[in-house]
């Protein structure tokens, strides 16, 4: 065997290994999709551990009208990640999040405003709400049997009794609200004083109002 042949045999394994590594790197990169944390995503694609009762996809709400085409919960990715983290904490204690409302396209906000043009109940679409930004959720909690915890009022009850600062409530109700609020705040959300069910992602307050439509297929 010539010196050239010996050298070639010694070098070939290196090229084989290098070639395989390069192929693996290309394959890995093609499978890794990085999306911005402000991208709108469907919550159910990231977790199956939530309970859904999307009120505006029915006529069982204060508007007395169905304004959503389907009962989907779309949010910005960062909101989803924070919500999933919060739900995992609740689940460790035997509870899970029940969802009433998530992202709301601006056109839907306008439709709601046409039905109830009162800023006490519906945000003026000229300004938009954080629901239109994909950073808000309306939620409650259910126990292991699917029974909703007593929060003192129903969802979308527009009275002082629904506020966090209202104190004429039973110890159980105050404890339930406190429990919900504590875990949500721990995971990056702010509460809304007049609505025990409403939580805003702190880092989502400055995101742009959006009119992106969800896919109902």
Number of C-alpha atoms within 10 A of each C-alpha: 5 7 8 9 10 10 10 11 11 11 11 11 11 11 11 11 11 12 12 12 12 12 12 12 11 11 11 11 10 9 8 8 7 6 9 9 13 17 13 22 19 17 22 13 9 12 13 9 15 18 16 15 15 21 22 23 18 17 13 12 16 14 17 11 15 15 18 18 14 15 17 20 21 27 26 23 21 21 30 26 17 16 22 20 16 22 23 15 15 20 16 9 11 12 20 23 24 20 19 22 23 26 27 29 21 21 16 18 22 18 13 22 18 12 13 15 14 12 10 9 15 18 20 17 18 9 9 19 21 24 25 26 26 33 29 27 26 22 21 23 24 19 15 11 8 12 10 15 16 17 23 19 17 12 19 17 18 15 10 14 18 20 18 18 12 12 12 10 12 11 9 13 17 17 14 17 19 15 13 21 20 15 16 23 16 12 19 19 25 18 20 14 15 17 21 27 28 23 23 22 23 16 13 19 16 10 14 13 19 19 15 16 15 18 10 9 4
